[in-house]
Amino acid sequence: MSLPRVRYWVFNYMPQWEGVSKEIASLREGLGGTIDGSLVSLDTKERRLALKGREQRVPLPYGLPLYPLLKRHAGNPGVNHLFASGGERWLTPLLARPNGILTVAKDTTSLGAYERNGESFRRFGAVVVQSERDREIMRQLGVGEAALRLIRPGVDPVPYREGPDPFTILFASSPLTAEHFLSRGIYLMVRAAARLPDVRFLLVWRRRHLAKLQRVIAGARATNIEILDGVIPDMGALYDRVHATILPALEQRSFIPCPRSALESLAHGKPLLLSSCVALAGGVARAGAGVVFAPTSDGLEAAIRRLREHYAEYQSCTQRHVAEHFSPRVHLELYRRLYQQVGG
C-alpha cells in the first residue's frame, strides 16, 4: 500500500536559518514513515533551479514562465500543503482547492492582504493557524469551523542550565529588510540597552543590514550589546548562556505567529520578554512564563526589571507551558490526521 503524498510549498526553504522551514523539516522527518513527503521551494535568495528529486527549487525570476508547470504539479494526486503568510498572493490562489492545506505561519504587512485572499481561504480543504488571533480573523473572513484548525509548532524541552552573570537577554529574530528595524523593535531594544548598562544584550544577526545595526548601536552609545553575525551551529548552547529572550514588536504583524526563538527559549527554561503586539503574548502571560510589556521605552525597562526581580517565579513556568501547548507529538499527530482527512 502506497503512502499518502504530501507536497510542501514554501518560500525560501532554509531550515538552518528560519523557523517555518524548521517546522516543515520536522514534519517531513517525523512523519517520514507515514507519508511520502516532497518539497517545492520558491526562492528569492538562491538562483539554483532544480525540478527533480524530493526537494525542488524554483528561483522567483523563473517563477512566472514556470507557472503553468507549477500549476500542473499542484494538480497531481496528493495533498498540497502551503506554509505562508495570510497575505501571500501567488501560491495561495494556485493551491486553494479541496486537496490543499494552508498553514498561516508567516507575518504579513496588513489585514488588507488577508481580506484580499478571503475567497481563496474558503476554497482550501483546511486552513491551519498557529494563534488565537489568526483563528478569529479566519472566522471573520468566513472560513468554516470544519476546515479551521489550530495547530501549534512542536518543540521538546531540554535540561535547564542557569545563565552566568551578567543578566543577558537574547534577540534572535533579525529583520529581513532595513525598513523593518522600527517594527521589529530594534531601536527600542538598543535604547533600553543604553539605559540599562548592567544588562547584556546578545543579538543573533542574519548578515543583512549589519552596518545599519552597528550605526544604531554606536549612535545610542550602548556598549553592552554583542552581535553574533551568521549561522549559529549550536543555538542550544546560546540559550544556555542567556537568561531570557526578547521579541520587542511595535506592530501586531512584526513577527510570525510562533517565532522559533521564543519556543526554543521556553524549551530551554528561559522566560520571554514580549511586547503586547506579539501573538504569543497572551498565552505566555497567562502561564507566567514571561513578562509582557507595552512597546515603549519605559514599558520595556520596567519589564526587564520585573523579570530580574522575580526570575525564579517566571523561569519555573517556562517548560510546563511548552509541554502543554507546543508538544511535538501532538503537532505530528494532528497533521497526520489532517493529511488523511484532506487526502482521502
Secondary structure, DSSP 8 states (H G I E B T S, - for coil): ----EEEEEEES--TTT-HHHHHHHHHHHHTTTT-EEEEEEEESS----B-SSSEEEEEGGGTTTTHHHHHHHHTSSSEEEEEEETT--SHHHHH-STTEEEEEEE--S-HHHHHHTHHHHTTSSEEEESSHHHHHHHHHTT--TTTEEE--------------SS-EEEE----SSGGGTTTTTHHHHHHHHHH-TTSEEEEEE-SSSHHHHHHHHHHHT--SEEEEES--S-HHHHHHH-SEEEE--SSTTSS-SS-HHHHHHHHTT--EEEETTSTTHHHHHHHTSEEEE-SSHHHHHHHHHHHHHTHHHHHHHHHHHHHHH--HHHHHHHHHHHHHHHH-
